[in-house]
Amino acid sequence: MLNLYFNDPRLQRNSFLISPNNIANNRVVDAHTYLRNAVIPLTVLDKRVAVYNGKLFTSFIVRKFMIGRKFGEFSLTKKLGVDIHAKIRAKKKQLK
């Protein structure tokens, strides 16, 4: 049968190999990973995982509904909200 999910062997073999003293987003995390396209394994259930989104690590706690989905679904790569326009507004105020 064809395996449609990408299970990176580094996730299983290393079990993330990161000590719990690492910090991302001012929170202590259990593991860091750069693999946004890897499927979330059952071994990281109820652990805080930090996923690299291209600029910084975003952390979240893996819950039961997340198992089998990909890490990248839960680490956003774009800013949301009013903050994305704050610099433009500040520049316009300086010009006036």
ABEGO torsion letter per residue (X at the ends): XBBABBBBAAAAAAGGGBBAABBBGGBBBABBBABAABBBBAAABGBBBBBBAGABBBBBBBBAAABGBBAAAABBABBBEAAAAAAAAAAAAAAX
